[in-house]
Amino acid sequence: MILSAFGLLITSCKSAAQGSKIQSVSYTNTYGRGGSTSVTATKDTITAVGAGGRVRDFPNFKKKTDPKIWNKIVSGLDITTLDNTKNGARRGVFDGNDEIFTIITTDKEYQIINASADAENYKQLEKLKATLNSLLPDYQK
């Protein structure tokens, strides 16, 4: 009896997680008039785009995503934490760069802007940013 209840609990948790499957993640950094950089990953592709004067050395490419890399990118994301993450104020052209995360699931699109002040909920976004940026040298070849 206990085993069947435990099995039902595991199955329902798994179904809930699968019901909100991540389709794409994106990290964009804007520099006002200085340009912007963006790294977007889907199950199929990783795209990096840099535009503007401050980002001349940023790689621009579109490459096929390795399934292991995709799993590495999305494995650290907890959708329920995204619902609780607080946006910061936009800085725009005059006050500095804006850091924008866009995460699209089958159920919802999340756009989180300048959330670094929300220290607890920002941790997973910081890890996502580091993971995406760490892919750039390997994928630009």
Secondary structure, 3 states (H helix, E strand, C coil): CHHHHHHHHHHHHHHHHHCCCEEEEEEEEECHHHCEEEEEEECCEEEEEEECHHHCCCCCEEEECCHHHHHHHHHCCCHHHHHHCCCCCCCHHHHCCEEEEEEEECCCEEEEECCCCCHHHHHHHHHHHHHHHHHHHHHCC
